[in-house]
Amino acid sequence: MKTLKIFVLMLAAAGLSLSSCQKNDSEIMTESVSKSLGVQLQAVNNTYSFGIGTKALKTATLKWDTCQMYVSRVHLTATKEQGDTLATEFSLDLKFKNSKLADLFSANSLLGDVTLPAGLYDKISIQIQSDKKDAGTAPVFYLAGNYTNASGIVTPIAIVVNKDLKFKASAKDSVQLNTAADYTALFQLDLSNAISNGKITEADLDKASLTNGKIIISENSNKEVYEKFFKRVLNLDAFQHKAFKKANEKDNDEKDKD
């Protein structure tokens, strides 16, 4: 049996449906040949320049060094092709015993395995839920680093989200789960696109208020910028499917190294 790593700690329930046929967990796990379908969440492009496309000699930059998110549960569906007319849909609810803190900058945050019968799978989708009650006093989502303005002044910055979050994403490719290699379905949050799509500007950060010398963007501090980030960045489609990669295969889009 091969395994694919996913951002889950415990398999809470798994169901299989084909027409009126229903299979339980043990029936799925005892298929003659089994493989695993995994999900990895990752944040990429941790450096952003506000001067791209301008004639400015000096531009402001953001450099993120921390990106963390509590994950409460993952719901995964995958359709197994069985000829021109038949398809089997797997629907799995994946829960953490306790909400798990995921380091989205780590290439090795591997939190569990899910096993499926071997075969060709497409129409793979995930829903990720982060519940504030599971995070306790910690932020549900935390992004931190440094903001350097056009004059070269460096100010620490942090985006703190203390609300329930929900994301969904669909794989753009199919995957064959009967090869010798393990695979991971990689879903990424592009931080550079997030800032530009969120329309967060250099002016927003230059005029931001400081708390003990730090730019804190939250429900209670610099709320206008927070609303941009929360509504335009941390939306349902924030994570995009990047690829199915073989186990132990290095990513091309890892966080920038100093």
ChimeraX attribute file (.defattr): number of C-alpha atoms within 10 A of each C-alpha:
attribute: neighborCount
match mode: 1-to-1
recipient: residues
	/A:1	13
	/A:2	21
	/A:3	20
	/A:4	24
	/A:5	23
	/A:6	23
	/A:7	25
	/A:8	27
	/A:9	21
	/A:10	17
	/A:11	19
	/A:12	14
	/A:13	13
	/A:14	23
	/A:15	17
	/A:16	19
	/A:17	15
	/A:18	12
	/A:19	9
	/A:20	5
	/A:21	8
	/A:22	11
	/A:23	13
	/A:24	12
	/A:25	14
	/A:26	10
	/A:27	12
	/A:28	17
	/A:29	16
	/A:30	12
	/A:31	13
	/A:32	8
	/A:33	14
	/A:34	18
	/A:35	26
	/A:36	21
	/A:37	27
	/A:38	24
	/A:39	26
	/A:40	22
	/A:41	24
	/A:42	25
	/A:43	23
	/A:44	20
	/A:45	19
	/A:46	20
	/A:47	16
	/A:48	19
	/A:49	16
	/A:50	21
	/A:51	15
	/A:52	9
	/A:53	7
	/A:54	8
	/A:55	8
	/A:56	11
	/A:57	7
	/A:58	12
	/A:59	17
	/A:60	22
	/A:61	19
	/A:62	23
	/A:63	18
	/A:64	23
	/A:65	14
	/A:66	16
	/A:67	22
	/A:68	19
	/A:69	22
	/A:70	24
	/A:71	27
	/A:72	28
	/A:73	26
	/A:74	23
	/A:75	17
	/A:76	23
	/A:77	19
	/A:78	23
	/A:79	20
	/A:80	23
	/A:81	17
	/A:82	12
	/A:83	7
	/A:84	6
	/A:85	6
	/A:86	10
	/A:87	16
	/A:88	16
	/A:89	19
	/A:90	22
	/A:91	18
	/A:92	20
	/A:93	18
	/A:94	23
	/A:95	21
	/A:96	19
	/A:97	14
	/A:98	14
	/A:99	23
	/A:100	20
	/A:101	18
	/A:102	20
	/A:103	19
	/A:104	21
	/A:105	21
	/A:106	16
	/A:107	17
	/A:108	11
	/A:109	17
	/A:110	19
	/A:111	17
	/A:112	18
	/A:113	20
	/A:114	23
	/A:115	20
	/A:116	22
	/A:117	20
	/A:118	20
	/A:119	17
	/A:120	15
	/A:121	21
	/A:122	19
	/A:123	16
	/A:124	21
	/A:125	18
	/A:126	21
	/A:127	16
	/A:128	20
	/A:129	19
	/A:130	24
	/A:131	18
	/A:132	21
	/A:133	14
	/A:134	18
	/A:135	22
	/A:136	11
	/A:137	9
	/A:138	16
	/A:139	17
	/A:140	25
	/A:141	23
	/A:142	17
	/A:143	19
	/A:144	20
	/A:145	18
	/A:146	19
	/A:147	24
	/A:148	20
	/A:149	19
	/A:150	17
	/A:151	9
	/A:152	12
	/A:153	10
	/A:154	15
	/A:155	17
	/A:156	17
	/A:157	23
	/A:158	19
	/A:159	22
	/A:160	21
	/A:161	22
	/A:162	19
	/A:163	16
	/A:164	16
	/A:165	21
	/A:166	19
	/A:167	16
	/A:168	18
	/A:169	19
	/A:170	19
	/A:171	20
	/A:172	15
	/A:173	14
	/A:174	17
	/A:175	21
	/A:176	15
	/A:177	23
	/A:178	17
	/A:179	11
	/A:180	10
	/A:181	14
	/A:182	22
	/A:183	26
	/A:184	22
	/A:185	22
	/A:186	21
	/A:187	22
	/A:188	20
	/A:189	21
	/A:190	18
	/A:191	20
	/A:192	18
	/A:193	15
	/A:194	18
	/A:195	19
	/A:196	15
	/A:197	13
	/A:198	18
	/A:199	15
	/A:200	19
	/A:201	13
	/A:202	20
	/A:203	11
	/A:204	13
	/A:205	19
	/A:206	15
	/A:207	10
	/A:208	18
	/A:209	15
	/A:210	15
	/A:211	11
	/A:212	7
	/A:213	10
	/A:214	16
	/A:215	24
	/A:216	23
	/A:217	26
	/A:218	19
	/A:219	17
	/A:220	10
	/A:221	17
	/A:222	19
	/A:223	14
	/A:224	15
	/A:225	21
	/A:226	21
	/A:227	15
	/A:228	16
	/A:229	22
	/A:230	18
	/A:231	11
	/A:232	19
	/A:233	24
	/A:234	19
	/A:235	14
	/A:236	15
	/A:237	14
	/A:238	19
	/A:239	22
	/A:240	18
	/A:241	20
	/A:242	16
	/A:243	18
	/A:244	22
	/A:245	17
	/A:246	14
	/A:247	14
	/A:248	12
	/A:249	11
	/A:250	10
	/A:251	11
	/A:252	7
	/A:253	13
	/A:254	15
	/A:255	19
	/A:256	13
	/A:257	5
	/A:258	3
